[in-house]
């Protein structure tokens, strides 16, 4: 798994590639927590290069979504979901909990 | 049957996934089915490390792959704590964000995405046998 973080004026983009499982999910969690701890709550997670996500990865997303949505101060949105990743989110019932955009540019434009 | 033994650590998960993906391809499963099998095996192994062993480096995970006429059967064995699968409730997928639980998804994924799932607990040995059938076989 690789994580690239880019900070924009209105939001942060976290690009995740490779495999998010129980061994790598803590690193994703850490990257997201670093952003929210800096007081920034509008986050795009770009999944275009993601090969695999397990429930451990989903836990990192849901816990950050809870933090971001508190006091209506922001939210995590997702972009570029490959079909398999979209199927996992759907199976977990996560699709209604996140706005989903076709690509990172349109997701950034949402903020 | 090809069986490999991996140390019960989270960084074994990508190697277990490679092994299972290769077997699933050989068994003739479709690309989405291969992904479904990879997910089920990853969740099962993460549960073994986290719950059966209660941590990393406590015991091994034995992973066997059997290619059958119908598809692929995977046999996972550990020597950790047994559990009663019937006591693990399905997560409430319609609950609000605030009420959404962080746990319980793993077993749900396994039950949803595999065609047959069977747990067997004997003293000192827990076995999970699960199968995925080729699309024209289901």
gemmi code that builds the backbone of each chain (N, CA, C; Angstrom):
import gemmi

chains = {
    "A": [
        ("UNK", (0.838, -1.194, 0.000), (0.000, 0.000, 0.000), (0.871, 1.241, 0.000)),
        ("UNK", (0.473, 2.224, -0.798), (1.149, 3.519, -0.761), (0.126, 4.620, -0.556)),
        ("UNK", (0.521, 5.608, 0.211), (-0.382, 6.731, 0.493), (0.303, 8.026, 0.069)),
        ("UNK", (-0.394, 8.821, -0.742), (0.117, 10.143, -1.095), (-0.893, 11.167, -0.595)),
        ("UNK", (-0.408, 12.144, 0.139), (-1.302, 13.159, 0.707), (-1.002, 14.518, 0.078)),
        ("UNK", (-2.030, 15.155, -0.480), (-1.869, 16.502, -1.034), (-2.854, 17.426, -0.338)),
        ("UNK", (-2.339, 18.524, 0.174), (-3.210, 19.474, 0.870), (-3.603, 20.607, -0.070)),
        ("UNK", (-4.901, 20.782, -0.271), (-5.409, 21.902, -1.070), (-5.997, 22.936, -0.115)),
        ("UNK", (-6.407, 24.079, -0.695), (-6.943, 25.140, 0.167), (-8.224, 24.668, 0.889)),
        ("UNK", (-9.105, 24.000, 0.126), (-10.415, 23.661, 0.696), (-10.527, 22.226, 1.187)),
        ("UNK", (-9.579, 21.408, 0.809), (-9.667, 20.000, 1.232), (-8.312, 19.308, 1.113)),
        ("UNK", (-8.272, 18.080, 1.607), (-7.063, 17.252, 1.499), (-7.388, 16.041, 0.634)),
        ("UNK", (-6.445, 15.664, -0.234), (-6.644, 14.468, -1.042), (-5.654, 13.400, -0.593)),
        ("UNK", (-6.192, 12.244, -0.255), (-5.348, 11.106, 0.130), (-5.511, 10.046, -0.944)),
        ("UNK", (-4.427, 9.781, -1.655), (-4.478, 8.772, -2.709), (-3.927, 7.471, -2.131)),
        ("UNK", (-4.735, 6.427, -2.186), (-4.311, 5.131, -1.627), (-4.187, 4.129, -2.762)),
        ("UNK", (-3.051, 3.471, -2.870), (-2.884, 2.451, -3.910), (-2.457, 1.127, -3.269)),
        ("UNK", (-2.652, 0.043, -4.015), (-2.204, -1.273, -3.543), (-3.250, -1.978, -2.704)),
        ("UNK", (-2.819, -2.478, -1.549), (-3.642, -3.391, -0.754), (-3.832, -2.858, 0.659)),
        ("UNK", (-5.087, -2.621, 1.032), (-5.361, -2.211, 2.417), (-5.946, -3.409, 3.158)),
        ("UNK", (-5.148, -4.013, 4.037), (-5.621, -5.139, 4.853), (-5.246, -4.844, 6.303)),
        ("UNK", (-5.306, -5.856, 7.163), (-5.034, -5.595, 8.587), (-3.595, -5.153, 8.838)),
        ("UNK", (-2.679, -5.472, 7.900), (-1.295, -5.048, 8.137), (-1.081, -3.598, 7.724)),
        ("UNK", (-1.854, -3.108, 6.754), (-1.624, -1.746, 6.260), (-2.694, -0.745, 6.710)),
        ("UNK", (-3.866, -1.225, 7.121), (-4.941, -0.314, 7.526), (-4.518, 0.666, 8.629)),
        ("UNK", (-3.686, 0.233, 9.605), (-3.265, 1.199, 10.627), (-2.533, 2.412, 10.024)),
        ("UNK", (-1.811, 2.198, 8.926), (-1.098, 3.313, 8.287), (-2.080, 4.278, 7.622)),
        ("UNK", (-3.139, 3.721, 7.030), (-4.180, 4.569, 6.435), (-4.876, 5.373, 7.538)),
        ("UNK", (-5.180, 4.679, 8.621), (-5.814, 5.321, 9.779), (-4.968, 6.484, 10.281)),
        ("UNK", (-3.681, 6.207, 10.393), (-2.729, 7.202, 10.889), (-2.696, 8.435, 9.979)),
        ("UNK", (-2.662, 8.186, 8.662), (-2.607, 9.289, 7.695), (-3.864, 10.153, 7.803)),
        ("UNK", (-5.021, 9.503, 7.966), (-6.282, 10.244, 8.047), (-6.382, 10.996, 9.379)),
        ("UNK", (-5.930, 10.354, 10.457), (-5.989, 10.986, 11.775), (-5.091, 12.222, 11.829)),
        ("UNK", (-3.952, 12.143, 11.145), (-3.028, 13.281, 11.109), (-3.732, 14.509, 10.510)),
        ("UNK", (-4.554, 14.266, 9.498), (-5.264, 15.375, 8.840), (-6.329, 15.947, 9.774)),
        ("UNK", (-7.126, 15.061, 10.388), (-8.206, 15.568, 11.257), (-7.621, 16.225, 12.514)),
        ("UNK", (-6.497, 15.701, 12.987), (-5.881, 16.317, 14.174), (-5.315, 17.697, 13.868)),
        ("UNK", (-5.084, 17.960, 12.576), (-4.625, 19.295, 12.170), (-5.820, 20.226, 11.970)),
        ("UNK", (-7.025, 19.707, 12.316), (-8.222, 20.547, 12.216), (-8.773, 20.637, 10.805)),
        ("UNK", (-8.450, 19.673, 9.982), (-8.946, 19.671, 8.603), (-9.881, 18.474, 8.444)),
        ("UNK", (-11.121, 18.755, 8.022), (-12.143, 17.703, 8.037), (-12.799, 17.454, 6.685)),
        ("UNK", (-12.250, 18.049, 5.622), (-12.783, 17.780, 4.280), (-11.735, 16.985, 3.532)),
        ("UNK", (-12.035, 15.695, 3.355), (-11.019, 14.777, 2.837), (-11.568, 13.983, 1.654)),
        ("UNK", (-10.765, 13.926, 0.596), (-11.070, 13.042, -0.538), (-10.139, 11.842, -0.425)),
        ("UNK", (-10.705, 10.640, -0.397), (-9.857, 9.446, -0.482), (-9.985, 8.912, -1.902)),
        ("UNK", (-8.896, 9.048, -2.647), (-8.902, 8.619, -4.046), (-8.449, 7.165, -4.127)),
        ("UNK", (-9.364, 6.298, -4.592), (-9.116, 4.855, -4.580), (-8.819, 4.294, -5.967)),
        ("UNK", (-8.542, 5.182, -6.921), (-8.389, 4.725, -8.312), (-7.310, 3.642, -8.458)),
        ("UNK", (-6.279, 3.690, -7.615), (-5.202, 2.706, -7.744), (-5.261, 1.626, -6.681)),
        ("UNK", (-6.436, 1.478, -6.058), (-6.566, 0.510, -4.964), (-6.895, -0.886, -5.516)),
        ("UNK", (-6.126, -1.875, -5.091), (-6.348, -3.252, -5.572), (-7.261, -4.043, -4.649)),
        ("UNK", (-7.196, -3.734, -3.343), (-7.911, -4.572, -2.368), (-8.191, -3.772, -1.106)),
        ("UNK", (-9.371, -3.958, -0.536), (-9.642, -3.380, 0.791), (-10.401, -4.401, 1.636)),
        ("UNK", (-9.957, -4.593, 2.872), (-10.648, -5.516, 3.771), (-11.470, -4.690, 4.762)),
        ("UNK", (-12.166, -5.392, 5.671), (-12.989, -4.677, 6.642), (-12.127, -3.790, 7.543)),
        ("UNK", (-10.844, -4.144, 7.693), (-9.948, -3.304, 8.506), (-9.786, -1.930, 7.849)),
        ("UNK", (-9.707, -1.914, 6.520), (-9.618, -0.647, 5.792), (-10.916, 0.141, 5.893)),
        ("UNK", (-12.036, -0.586, 5.833), (-13.339, 0.078, 5.951), (-13.501, 0.720, 7.329)),
        ("UNK", (-12.946, 0.051, 8.345), (-13.019, 0.603, 9.714), (-12.300, 1.941, 9.796)),
        ("UNK", (-11.147, 2.040, 9.109), (-10.390, 3.300, 9.106), (-11.241, 4.408, 8.477)),
        ("UNK", (-11.965, 4.072, 7.406), (-12.788, 5.076, 6.714), (-13.969, 5.510, 7.589)),
        ("UNK", (-14.645, 4.536, 8.191), (-15.855, 4.858, 8.949), (-15.504, 5.663, 10.201)),
        ("UNK", (-14.384, 5.327, 10.819), (-14.035, 6.033, 12.055), (-13.642, 7.480, 11.720)),
        ("UNK", (-12.970, 7.701, 10.590), (-12.637, 9.077, 10.191), (-13.896, 9.826, 9.754)),
        ("UNK", (-14.827, 9.104, 9.111), (-16.077, 9.766, 8.711), (-16.833, 10.272, 9.946)),
        ("UNK", (-16.826, 9.467, 11.013), (-17.494, 9.890, 12.253), (-16.848, 11.177, 12.782)),
        ("UNK", (-15.520, 11.215, 12.772), (-14.798, 12.401, 13.257), (-15.104, 13.626, 12.388)),
        ("UNK", (-15.091, 13.438, 11.072), (-15.270, 14.566, 10.150), (-16.679, 15.145, 10.212)),
        ("UNK", (-17.673, 14.259, 10.320), (-19.065, 14.734, 10.267), (-19.501, 15.412, 11.568)),
        ("UNK", (-18.748, 15.180, 12.660), (-19.125, 15.764, 13.944), (-19.256, 17.288, 13.808)),
        ("UNK", (-20.244, 17.870, 14.368), (-20.534, 19.317, 14.304), (-20.677, 19.809, 12.862)),
        ("UNK", (-20.964, 18.912, 11.933), (-21.104, 19.300, 10.518), (-19.884, 20.024, 9.971)),
        ("UNK", (-18.711, 19.642, 10.459), (-17.533, 20.415, 10.070), (-16.896, 19.909, 8.784)),
        ("UNK", (-17.369, 18.794, 8.274), (-16.791, 18.280, 7.026), (-17.218, 16.853, 6.763)),
        ("UNK", (-16.523, 16.194, 5.871), (-16.800, 14.783, 5.593), (-15.680, 14.187, 4.755)),
        ("UNK", (-15.645, 12.854, 4.745), (-14.760, 12.130, 3.827), (-15.601, 11.784, 2.610)),
        ("UNK", (-15.081, 12.030, 1.424), (-15.742, 11.528, 0.220), (-14.759, 10.597, -0.498)),
        ("UNK", (-15.301, 9.728, -1.346), (-14.461, 8.737, -2.022), (-14.480, 8.971, -3.533)),
        ("UNK", (-13.387, 8.645, -4.195), (-13.377, 8.801, -5.659), (-12.651, 7.643, -6.334)),
        ("UNK", (-13.002, 7.446, -7.610), (-12.290, 6.500, -8.468), (-12.377, 5.044, -8.048)),
        ("UNK", (-13.527, 4.634, -7.501), (-13.626, 3.263, -6.988), (-13.572, 2.197, -8.091)),
        ("UNK", (-12.577, 1.311, -8.065), (-12.617, 0.150, -8.964), (-13.831, -0.733, -8.607)),
        ("UNK", (-14.321, -1.509, -9.579), (-15.563, -2.280, -9.388), (-15.521, -3.188, -8.151)),
        ("UNK", (-14.391, -3.859, -7.921), (-14.304, -4.782, -6.777), (-14.403, -4.038, -5.447)),
        ("UNK", (-13.772, -2.867, -5.403), (-13.789, -2.070, -4.169), (-15.217, -1.560, -3.923)),
        ("UNK", (-15.884, -1.131, -5.005), (-17.266, -0.660, -4.895), (-18.162, -1.789, -4.379)),
        ("UNK", (-17.904, -3.007, -4.842), (-18.702, -4.161, -4.407), (-18.504, -4.415, -2.916)),
        ("UNK", (-17.272, -4.250, -2.419), (-16.996, -4.444, -0.992), (-17.740, -3.399, -0.157)),
        ("UNK", (-17.681, -2.139, -0.585), (-18.374, -1.065, 0.137), (-19.868, -1.322, 0.180)),
        ("UNK", (-20.383, -1.809, -0.938), (-21.791, -2.101, -1.062), (-22.197, -3.229, -0.117)),
        ("UNK", (-21.376, -4.293, -0.112), (-21.646, -5.448, 0.744), (-21.672, -5.024, 2.220)),
        ("UNK", (-20.795, -4.098, 2.578), (-20.704, -3.649, 3.966), (-21.805, -2.642, 4.313)),
        ("UNK", (-22.596, -2.249, 3.306), (-23.637, -1.250, 3.540), (-23.067, 0.143, 3.735)),
        ("UNK", (-21.880, 0.392, 3.185), (-21.204, 1.677, 3.382), (-21.569, 2.705, 2.322)),
        ("UNK", (-22.164, 2.252, 1.211), (-22.407, 3.168, 0.094), (-23.240, 4.392, 0.510)),
        ("UNK", (-24.279, 4.237, 1.343), (-25.042, 5.449, 1.728), (-24.283, 6.368, 2.683)),
        ("UNK", (-23.179, 5.917, 3.237), (-22.485, 6.710, 4.264), (-21.401, 7.620, 3.685)),
        ("UNK", (-21.128, 7.470, 2.384), (-20.081, 8.264, 1.740), (-20.585, 8.799, 0.406)),
        ("UNK", (-20.238, 10.069, 0.090), (-20.463, 10.529, -1.279), (-19.375, 9.905, -2.133)),
        ("UNK", (-19.781, 9.443, -3.316), (-18.819, 8.757, -4.183), (-18.738, 9.494, -5.523)),
        ("UNK", (-17.522, 9.829, -5.941), (-17.314, 10.564, -7.194), (-16.502, 9.710, -8.166)),
        ("UNK", (-16.726, 9.944, -9.485), (-16.004, 9.137, -10.463), (-14.494, 9.364, -10.430)),
        ("UNK", (-14.057, 10.586, -10.129), (-12.609, 10.837, -10.080), (-12.298, 11.911, -9.037)),
        ("UNK", (-11.004, 12.048, -8.734), (-10.578, 12.952, -7.656), (-10.921, 14.411, -7.980)),
        ("UNK", (-10.838, 14.784, -9.244), (-11.115, 16.182, -9.616), (-12.547, 16.567, -9.270)),
        ("UNK", (-13.510, 15.705, -9.630), (-14.898, 16.037, -9.305), (-15.136, 15.976, -7.793)),
        ("UNK", (-14.399, 15.124, -7.092), (-14.551, 15.045, -5.636), (-14.040, 16.333, -4.985)),
        ("UNK", (-12.913, 16.836, -5.453), (-12.357, 18.084, -4.913), (-13.321, 19.228, -5.194)),
        ("UNK", (-13.926, 19.216, -6.382), (-14.876, 20.250, -6.774), (-16.112, 20.292, -5.880)),
        ("UNK", (-16.391, 19.171, -5.187), (-17.538, 19.091, -4.286), (-17.385, 20.007, -3.067)),
        ("UNK", (-16.118, 20.289, -2.702), (-15.896, 21.084, -1.473), (-15.825, 22.587, -1.759)),
    ],
    "B": [
        ("UNK", (-4.289, -31.524, -3.160), (-4.386, -30.315, -2.320), (-2.984, -29.750, -2.077)),
        ("UNK", (-2.852, -28.445, -2.223), (-1.596, -27.782, -1.880), (-1.811, -27.056, -0.563)),
        ("UNK", (-0.941, -27.310, 0.404), (-1.077, -26.664, 1.707), (0.197, -25.905, 2.048)),
        ("UNK", (0.031, -24.669, 2.469), (1.176, -23.873, 2.910), (0.908, -23.409, 4.336)),
        ("UNK", (1.974, -23.252, 5.111), (1.832, -22.767, 6.487), (2.473, -21.392, 6.596)),
        ("UNK", (1.716, -20.466, 7.183), (2.193, -19.089, 7.309), (2.239, -18.707, 8.790)),
        ("UNK", (3.199, -17.874, 9.180), (3.179, -17.379, 10.559), (1.949, -16.508, 10.794)),
        ("UNK", (1.329, -16.627, 11.953), (0.120, -15.857, 12.259), (0.445, -14.395, 12.528)),
        ("UNK", (0.773, -13.699, 11.465), (1.086, -12.265, 11.562), (0.336, -11.536, 10.455)),
        ("UNK", (0.025, -10.260, 10.696), (-0.727, -9.520, 9.684), (0.069, -9.367, 8.379)),
        ("UNK", (1.407, -9.334, 8.478), (2.144, -9.186, 7.211), (2.233, -10.490, 6.421)),
        ("UNK", (1.636, -11.576, 6.942), (1.490, -12.796, 6.136), (0.316, -12.661, 5.165)),
        ("UNK", (-0.604, -11.729, 5.443), (-1.853, -11.654, 4.669), (-1.628, -11.491, 3.153)),
        ("UNK", (-0.706, -10.604, 2.710), (-0.504, -10.500, 1.250), (0.020, -11.791, 0.626)),
        ("UNK", (0.845, -12.533, 1.372), (1.385, -13.792, 0.836), (0.286, -14.860, 0.749)),
        ("UNK", (-0.555, -14.911, 1.772), (-1.683, -15.850, 1.755), (-2.595, -15.488, 0.565)),
        ("UNK", (-2.797, -14.176, 0.362), (-3.655, -13.717, -0.742), (-3.078, -14.145, -2.091)),
        ("UNK", (-1.763, -14.027, -2.259), (-1.127, -14.427, -3.529), (-1.388, -15.910, -3.810)),
        ("UNK", (-1.202, -16.722, -2.765), (-1.372, -18.167, -2.885), (-2.820, -18.519, -3.266)),
        ("UNK", (-3.755, -17.878, -2.585), (-5.168, -18.186, -2.806), (-5.626, -17.683, -4.179)),
        ("UNK", (-5.150, -16.487, -4.559), (-5.517, -15.931, -5.874), (-5.043, -16.841, -6.996)),
        ("UNK", (-3.799, -17.332, -6.833), (-3.230, -18.212, -7.852), (-4.078, -19.483, -7.983)),
        ("UNK", (-4.454, -20.057, -6.842), (-5.268, -21.283, -6.859), (-6.638, -21.006, -7.458)),
        ("UNK", (-7.216, -19.841, -7.145), (-8.554, -19.500, -7.642), (-8.536, -19.327, -9.160)),
        ("UNK", (-7.441, -18.755, -9.656), (-7.298, -18.619, -11.108), (-7.234, -19.988, -11.758)),
        ("UNK", (-6.407, -20.840, -11.148), (-6.230, -22.194, -11.664), (-7.553, -22.967, -11.652)),
        ("UNK", (-8.383, -22.674, -10.655), (-9.669, -23.371, -10.521), (-10.694, -22.866, -11.536)),
        ("UNK", (-10.372, -21.790, -12.239), (-11.273, -21.301, -13.284), (-12.339, -20.334, -12.787)),
        ("UNK", (-12.101, -19.690, -11.628), (-13.071, -18.725, -11.124), (-12.948, -17.414, -11.912)),
        ("UNK", (-14.043, -16.650, -11.950), (-14.040, -15.367, -12.656), (-13.264, -14.336, -11.836)),
        ("UNK", (-12.958, -13.220, -12.461), (-12.132, -12.220, -11.787), (-12.806, -11.686, -10.511)),
        ("UNK", (-14.126, -11.470, -10.557), (-14.794, -11.006, -9.337), (-14.843, -12.109, -8.270)),
        ("UNK", (-15.022, -13.352, -8.722), (-15.041, -14.462, -7.763), (-13.686, -14.607, -7.057)),
        ("UNK", (-12.609, -14.362, -7.831), (-11.268, -14.441, -7.241), (-11.131, -13.374, -6.159)),
        ("UNK", (-11.668, -12.183, -6.453), (-11.619, -11.094, -5.478), (-12.444, -11.456, -4.228)),
        ("UNK", (-13.587, -12.074, -4.457), (-14.453, -12.477, -3.336), (-13.736, -13.496, -2.445)),
        ("UNK", (-13.052, -14.449, -3.069), (-12.314, -15.470, -2.310), (-11.168, -14.815, -1.538)),
        ("UNK", (-10.467, -13.895, -2.200), (-9.358, -13.195, -1.538), (-9.877, -12.454, -0.299)),
        ("UNK", (-11.043, -11.826, -0.445), (-11.640, -11.095, 0.677), (-11.972, -12.055, 1.827)),
        ("UNK", (-12.646, -13.160, 1.504), (-13.064, -14.106, 2.544), (-11.851, -14.660, 3.295)),
        ("UNK", (-10.808, -15.012, 2.547), (-9.618, -15.595, 3.182), (-8.904, -14.543, 4.036)),
        ("UNK", (-8.813, -13.324, 3.528), (-8.169, -12.247, 4.292), (-8.907, -12.000, 5.615)),
        ("UNK", (-10.229, -11.947, 5.533), (-11.032, -11.699, 6.747), (-10.880, -12.856, 7.736)),
        ("UNK", (-10.904, -14.086, 7.207), (-10.799, -15.259, 8.085), (-9.435, -15.274, 8.779)),
        ("UNK", (-8.382, -14.990, 8.031), (-7.031, -15.031, 8.618), (-6.831, -13.887, 9.608)),
        ("UNK", (-7.362, -12.711, 9.284), (-7.255, -11.575, 10.222), (-7.977, -11.914, 11.521)),
        ("UNK", (-9.135, -12.588, 11.407), (-9.879, -13.005, 12.608), (-9.094, -14.034, 13.426)),
        ("UNK", (-8.418, -14.960, 12.719), (-7.615, -15.970, 13.428), (-6.535, -15.267, 14.262)),
        ("UNK", (-5.831, -14.325, 13.622), (-4.734, -13.645, 14.327), (-5.287, -12.821, 15.495)),
        ("UNK", (-6.349, -12.055, 15.192), (-6.869, -11.119, 16.196), (-7.638, -11.823, 17.324)),
        ("UNK", (-8.492, -12.777, 16.940), (-9.386, -13.365, 17.955), (-8.928, -14.749, 18.436)),
        ("UNK", (-8.604, -15.661, 17.496), (-8.233, -17.018, 17.940), (-6.900, -16.961, 18.690)),
        ("UNK", (-5.917, -16.273, 18.117), (-4.611, -16.192, 18.779), (-4.516, -14.996, 19.733)),
        ("UNK", (-5.348, -13.999, 19.522), (-5.302, -12.821, 20.392), (-4.067, -11.970, 20.184)),
        ("UNK", (-3.433, -12.092, 19.032), (-2.274, -11.255, 18.735), (-1.378, -11.905, 17.694)),
        ("UNK", (-0.369, -11.182, 17.294), (0.537, -11.693, 16.263), (1.594, -12.609, 16.887)),
        ("UNK", (2.122, -13.510, 16.062), (3.235, -14.394, 16.442), (2.908, -15.354, 17.581)),
        ("UNK", (1.645, -15.757, 17.689), (1.271, -16.718, 18.729), (1.206, -18.120, 18.127)),
        ("UNK", (0.748, -18.205, 16.878), (0.651, -19.516, 16.238), (0.613, -19.360, 14.731)),
        ("UNK", (0.547, -20.497, 14.047), (0.560, -20.478, 12.579), (-0.839, -20.564, 11.986)),
        ("UNK", (-0.907, -20.257, 10.699), (-2.131, -20.473, 9.923), (-1.773, -21.426, 8.795)),
        ("UNK", (-2.507, -22.550, 8.750), (-2.289, -23.511, 7.677), (-3.359, -23.259, 6.621)),
        ("UNK", (-2.939, -23.097, 5.382), (-3.894, -22.784, 4.321), (-3.787, -23.812, 3.201)),
        ("UNK", (-4.879, -24.552, 2.992), (-4.901, -25.561, 1.938), (-5.879, -25.168, 0.842)),
        ("UNK", (-5.486, -25.386, -0.404), (-6.362, -25.086, -1.534), (-6.614, -26.361, -2.318)),
        ("UNK", (-7.879, -26.675, -2.535), (-8.240, -27.864, -3.304), (-9.043, -27.421, -4.530)),
        ("UNK", (-8.535, -27.746, -5.701), (-9.275, -27.426, -6.925), (-10.174, -28.614, -7.242)),
        ("UNK", (-11.473, -28.338, -7.334), (-12.422, -29.414, -7.607), (-13.096, -29.154, -8.955)),
        ("UNK", (-13.936, -30.065, -9.359), (-14.666, -29.869, -10.617), (-15.560, -28.647, -10.538)),
        ("UNK", (-16.101, -28.410, -9.334), (-17.044, -27.299, -9.160), (-16.369, -25.951, -8.951)),
        ("UNK", (-15.148, -25.971, -8.471), (-14.477, -24.696, -8.209), (-13.308, -24.852, -7.263)),
        ("UNK", (-13.324, -24.047, -6.182), (-12.181, -24.045, -5.266), (-12.658, -24.210, -3.821)),
        ("UNK", (-11.971, -25.082, -3.078), (-12.235, -25.217, -1.654), (-10.985, -24.807, -0.884)),
        ("UNK", (-11.184, -23.997, 0.147), (-10.057, -23.516, 0.951), (-10.232, -24.018, 2.369)),
        ("UNK", (-9.154, -24.550, 2.910), (-9.199, -25.075, 4.275), (-8.185, -24.294, 5.112)),
        ("UNK", (-8.676, -23.581, 6.121), (-7.802, -22.796, 7.001), (-7.792, -23.438, 8.378)),
        ("UNK", (-6.604, -23.645, 8.924), (-6.518, -24.308, 10.222), (-5.649, -23.491, 11.178)),
        ("UNK", (-6.118, -23.369, 12.420), (-5.298, -22.696, 13.432), (-5.403, -23.460, 14.741)),
        ("UNK", (-4.561, -23.102, 15.687), (-4.557, -23.801, 16.974), (-4.911, -22.842, 18.112)),
        ("UNK", (-5.638, -21.798, 17.765), (-6.000, -20.788, 18.773), (-7.292, -21.125, 19.499)),
        ("UNK", (-7.889, -20.078, 20.092), (-9.145, -20.242, 20.845), (-10.303, -20.526, 19.899)),
        ("UNK", (-11.146, -21.527, 20.212), (-12.329, -21.756, 19.375), (-13.393, -20.688, 19.649)),
        ("UNK", (-14.374, -20.587, 18.790), (-15.493, -19.670, 19.047), (-16.756, -20.274, 18.466)),
        ("UNK", (-17.892, -19.741, 18.859), (-19.150, -20.242, 18.322), (-19.649, -19.265, 17.252)),
        ("UNK", (-19.555, -19.680, 15.972), (-19.937, -18.761, 14.889), (-21.390, -18.302, 15.007)),
        ("UNK", (-22.225, -19.139, 15.633), (-23.644, -18.761, 15.750), (-23.853, -17.572, 16.693)),
        ("UNK", (-22.846, -17.330, 17.544), (-22.958, -16.188, 18.472), (-22.558, -14.857, 17.824)),
        ("UNK", (-22.009, -14.927, 16.604), (-21.582, -13.689, 15.935), (-22.754, -13.204, 15.072)),
        ("UNK", (-23.346, -12.102, 15.510), (-24.518, -11.584, 14.793), (-24.082, -10.834, 13.548)),
        ("UNK", (-24.934, -10.847, 12.530), (-24.666, -10.032, 11.352), (-24.708, -8.554, 11.738)),
        ("UNK", (-23.842, -7.743, 11.128), (-23.886, -6.309, 11.452), (-25.173, -5.681, 10.925)),
        ("UNK", (-25.632, -4.621, 11.573), (-26.816, -3.904, 11.105), (-26.391, -2.904, 10.036)),
        ("UNK", (-26.643, -3.284, 8.773), (-26.141, -2.486, 7.651), (-26.981, -1.239, 7.397)),
        ("UNK", (-28.107, -1.144, 8.100), (-28.949, 0.033, 7.881), (-28.826, 1.059, 9.006)),
        ("UNK", (-27.940, 0.787, 9.954), (-27.823, 1.712, 11.081), (-27.161, 3.011, 10.622)),
        ("UNK", (-27.390, 4.069, 11.404), (-26.841, 5.380, 11.034), (-25.326, 5.373, 11.249)),
        ("UNK", (-24.672, 6.392, 10.723), (-23.207, 6.480, 10.852), (-22.787, 6.419, 12.315)),
        ("UNK", (-23.493, 7.171, 13.180), (-23.108, 7.241, 14.593), (-23.223, 5.881, 15.278)),
        ("UNK", (-24.203, 5.071, 14.828), (-24.433, 3.777, 15.484), (-23.665, 2.643, 14.822)),
        ("UNK", (-22.993, 2.946, 13.724), (-22.335, 1.885, 12.963), (-21.202, 1.271, 13.770)),
        ("UNK", (-21.260, -0.048, 13.927), (-20.236, -0.728, 14.711), (-18.980, -0.909, 13.878)),
        ("UNK", (-17.851, -0.943, 14.561), (-16.566, -1.111, 13.877), (-16.254, -2.574, 13.583)),
        ("UNK", (-16.996, -3.480, 14.219), (-16.605, -4.892, 14.087), (-17.750, -5.771, 13.574)),
        ("UNK", (-17.422, -7.018, 13.267), (-18.428, -7.983, 12.855), (-18.602, -8.107, 11.351)),
        ("UNK", (-17.851, -7.298, 10.590), (-18.007, -7.359, 9.142), (-17.318, -8.572, 8.520)),
        ("UNK", (-16.201, -8.997, 9.127), (-15.384, -10.064, 8.537), (-16.169, -11.338, 8.265)),
        ("UNK", (-16.825, -11.849, 9.311), (-17.574, -13.099, 9.173), (-18.759, -12.913, 8.212)),
        ("UNK", (-19.338, -11.725, 8.252), (-20.444, -11.416, 7.343), (-19.978, -11.485, 5.880)),
        ("UNK", (-18.827, -10.906, 5.601), (-18.250, -10.976, 4.236), (-18.070, -12.437, 3.814)),
        ("UNK", (-17.514, -13.233, 4.727), (-17.246, -14.643, 4.420), (-18.564, -15.356, 4.077)),
        ("UNK", (-19.570, -15.146, 4.922), (-20.848, -15.839, 4.710), (-21.530, -15.377, 3.427)),
        ("UNK", (-21.389, -14.094, 3.094), (-22.059, -13.566, 1.913), (-21.371, -13.971, 0.618)),
        ("UNK", (-20.039, -13.980, 0.634), (-19.320, -14.128, -0.629), (-18.822, -15.543, -0.931)),
        ("UNK", (-18.916, -16.462, 0.050), (-18.541, -17.843, -0.251), (-19.823, -18.666, -0.414)),
        ("UNK", (-19.740, -19.739, -1.208), (-20.933, -20.539, -1.483), (-21.178, -21.594, -0.410)),
        ("UNK", (-20.120, -22.024, 0.284), (-20.277, -22.981, 1.380), (-19.259, -22.636, 2.453)),
        ("UNK", (-19.706, -22.600, 3.710), (-18.814, -22.227, 4.824), (-19.074, -23.183, 5.976)),
        ("UNK", (-18.007, -23.811, 6.480), (-18.195, -24.752, 7.581), (-17.064, -24.613, 8.604)),
        ("UNK", (-17.433, -24.447, 9.860), (-16.436, -24.373, 10.926), (-16.420, -25.695, 11.684)),
        ("UNK", (-15.219, -26.148, 12.038), (-15.118, -27.349, 12.874), (-14.101, -27.073, 13.981)),
        ("UNK", (-14.524, -27.319, 15.213), (-13.635, -27.058, 16.337), (-13.360, -28.354, 17.075)),
        ("UNK", (-12.068, -28.751, 17.084), (-11.670, -29.936, 17.840), (-10.643, -29.468, 18.858)),
        ("UNK", (-10.433, -30.241, 19.921), (-9.452, -29.774, 20.910), (-8.111, -29.478, 20.231)),
        ("UNK", (-7.661, -28.254, 20.329), (-6.343, -27.881, 19.790), (-6.311, -27.578, 18.308)),
        ("UNK", (-7.441, -27.661, 17.633), (-7.419, -27.405, 16.187), (-8.765, -26.882, 15.687)),
        ("UNK", (-8.734, -25.712, 15.075), (-9.944, -25.118, 14.495), (-9.810, -25.139, 12.980)),
        ("UNK", (-10.865, -25.579, 12.302), (-10.804, -25.674, 10.848), (-11.976, -24.952, 10.209)),
        ("UNK", (-11.652, -24.073, 9.277), (-12.683, -23.409, 8.476), (-12.536, -23.918, 7.045)),
        ("UNK", (-13.621, -24.528, 6.542), (-13.613, -25.015, 5.168), (-14.616, -24.190, 4.384)),
        ("UNK", (-14.162, -23.563, 3.307), (-15.103, -22.766, 2.515), (-14.851, -22.953, 1.034)),
        ("UNK", (-15.954, -22.897, 0.277), (-15.855, -23.171, -1.157), (-16.473, -22.064, -1.972)),
        ("UNK", (-15.909, -21.890, -3.162), (-16.490, -20.979, -4.147), (-16.665, -21.787, -5.429)),
        ("UNK", (-17.889, -21.755, -5.963), (-18.174, -22.552, -7.152), (-18.096, -21.695, -8.406)),
        ("UNK", (-17.634, -22.287, -9.487), (-17.563, -21.569, -10.763), (-18.955, -21.073, -11.151)),
        ("UNK", (-18.986, -19.979, -11.906), (-20.267, -19.320, -12.166), (-21.313, -20.221, -12.812)),
        ("UNK", (-20.883, -21.110, -13.705), (-21.861, -21.986, -14.361), (-22.262, -23.171, -13.485)),
        ("UNK", (-21.679, -23.240, -12.262), (-21.961, -24.365, -11.365), (-22.927, -23.978, -10.244)),
        ("UNK", (-23.178, -22.666, -10.087), (-23.982, -22.253, -8.929), (-25.471, -22.258, -9.247)),
    ],
}
model = gemmi.Model(1)
for chain_id, residues in chains.items():
    chain = gemmi.Chain(chain_id)
    for i, (resn, *xyz) in enumerate(residues, 1):
        res = gemmi.Residue()
        res.name, res.seqid = resn, gemmi.SeqId(i, " ")
        for name, pos in zip(("N", "CA", "C"), xyz):
            atom = gemmi.Atom()
            atom.name, atom.element = name, gemmi.Element(name[0])
            atom.pos, atom.b_iso = gemmi.Position(*pos), 0.0
            res.add_atom(atom)
        chain.add_residue(res)
    model.add_chain(chain)
structure = gemmi.Structure()
structure.add_model(model)
structure.setup_entities()
